[in-house]
Amino acid sequence: MDKYKKPEENREKRQTPDSRKEKSSETRPSYPRRRNEDEGKKKSRAGEPTESDLIRLNRYIANAGICSRREADKLIQAGAVKVNGKVVTELGTKVSKTDKISYGDQALSREKLRYVLLNKPKGFITTTDDPENRKTVMNLIARACKERIYPVGRLDRNTTGLLLFTNDGEIAKRLSHPRYGIKKIYHVGLDKNVSVADMKSILAGIELEDGLVKADAIEFVGDGKDKKELGLELHTGQNRVVRRIFEKFGYKVVKLDRVYYAGLTKKNLPRGEWRFLEEKELNMLKMIGT
């Protein structure tokens, strides 16, 4: 019977739980223990806002459409802003979405920033409210968003073309401030042929009641056969400036259409229609003045 007995060295050793544990620890590679993402973070108490929920007070004011962040800092320092009923004058103060912010008697709200581009038709005035109950541009974009948005600048009642609306106070301020020289191009229709001499004078600069105005470019539209149709490029933003330029030389503007504004165009935007800005367009506007 001995020949059927397995040699001792070939007999498999019986493993105890302890021996298996030792073997496992010897063969398993050692990895650093994964740190819990919450470890080392300061946990906020229940109901308290986290750092990601906070926003600088000046930005909150700008997002509410009141003014730019720089001007908001001045309002804060002047003691014109309250947080939860208390005047705050320290710059850099952060607030949460649950805080109640007020400017004067006006309660502010932190809204999602919206940017709407309208191809304005004739017959609408650029205002948010008209006591005479006339048609306003607000009627045209009433369904665009639930946030309260405002026109940036203005177009006359009979002027057509591009008009931007937003609740972003900082962007609106940059687009409106003469320092940034926002480029605008108009298609102008006159009551009679314009002379080349007058076009040269407009390029050289003319004096209006509110200062010197100089066109950046002026030329006939298309093949130039129609001497009543012009393209005019300006960086100035005075009230009714295009009409006043040509009135200075005895012309009457019978058609005025803004076809270009701060890099935005009317492409694929029919008259009377609106659309939201694309991300690349918004990024372009944010670069102004930086």
C-alpha positions, 0 to 999 in steps of 0.5 A: 500500500506504500506505493500509493502513498503520495510523497510528503513534499507533493502533498498540498498544504492545508491553508488556514485563514491566517495563512491565506491572509498572510499570502494575500498581503504578500502578493497584493500590490500596495496602493495608496488609500483613496482619499474621500473627496469630502475629506479635508474640506470644511463642511458647511452646517446644515442650511449654510451656503457653500463657497460655490453658492456665493457671488460677489456683491458687485457682480450680483448687482451687475447681473440684476441689470443695474450697472457695471461691476465697477459702478456697483463698487461705487454704489456699495462704498456710497452705502446705497446697497443693503444686504438683508436690510443692513447697509454694506460698504465693504468691497469684496463682500459675497452674498448667496441666493437666499440673501435679500439685496436692495438698492434704494427702494428696489429689491434686486434679483439674481437672474440668469443672464440673457442676450437677445438680438432683434431685427427691429421693424418700423413703427416701434419705439425703443423704450420699456414703457410708453405712457402714450401706449404706443407699440414698443420693442418690448412687445416684439421680444415679450416671449423671449425669456422670463427674465427682465431684459432691456434694450442696449441703446436705442433706435428711432421709431422709423429706424430698422435693424439690429437692437440688442437686449440683455439683463447683463449690466456690465455688457450693456455699459461697455456697449453704450460707453463712448470709450469703447467705440463700438462699430456700427454700420447703417444702410442709409436711403436719402431723398436725393443724390448725394455728392462726392464732395459731401461724402468727403466732408462727412469723412473729414468730420463735421461739427454738430450741436453736441460736438464733432462727428467723423464717419469711419467709412462712407460709400455707395451701396452695391454697384454705386449707380444709385446715388441715394443709397449709402453705407455709413460706418460710425463709432459714435453713438449720439442721439439721431446722429445719422439723420443729423449728419445728412440734415447738415447738408440738406438731405432727408433720410427716408430709410435707415437700417442698422445692419451691423452692431458690435460684430453682430449682423442680421444674417438669417434674422428676418425683420421683426424676428429675434434670436439668442446670441450664440456662444461665440458672439457672446464671447466676442462681446465679453472681450470688449474693453479687456 
